[in-house]
Amino acid sequence: MDESNFNAAISLDMKKFRIRIYKATLNLLGPPKYIQLLVNPTERIVAIRGLDERCKESHTVSFTCLKPDNSYELYSKQLILTLMSLLPNLEKDCTYRLLGEAHIDERIAFFPLDTLQRVEGGN
């Protein structure tokens, strides 16, 4: 995999159902007031879209509440379980990183599931 094509990253903590979106990734999306998480099971892609207006599926981004590692965290059991159904080899006690490509003009970042890398946990 040629990582030079990727400019965005998120991590997925399967055990805690946590999605961590890094500040650098958020800045590529606007920086947004809200984000929307999208999954395309057919294309096997996760996407994050930056929004200025709230919608039903959006999450508020507070840059004043970033974690010490400069990330925004949200929890979604539904999203993690969906990813586990698409990728049955995922270990439920591991954290994985997804690399993606941000399309700055469209305020969206795409994370192909084949970029998944285990970063901690498991055997």
C-alpha positions, 0 to 999 in steps of 0.5 A: 500500500502506498501511504503517500496518497493518504492525507487523513486518518482515523482510529477505531477502538473496537472494544470501546466502540470509539471512533477517534478523528484526528485534528489534522483530518478535521482541519482538512474538512473545514474545520467543520462545526458538525460531521457526518459518518457514512459507510458504503458497504458495497464499496467498503468505504467509511467516509466523514463529511464536514458540515456547517449545518446540523442534520439528523445524523450529524455530530457536533465537533467541539475543538475546545474539547479535543483529547490530549492527542489532538483528536475528537472522539465519538462512540457508535456501537452501530458503526463498529458492529457494521464494520465488524460484519463487513470485516469478520477478521477484526478483533473485538479487543483491538484498535485499528487505524484507517488511512484516507484521502480528503477531498478538501473542496467537497469537505469529505474524507474517504477511508477504504477498509483495505487500509485498515491496520491494527495499532494495538491490542489482540494477539 
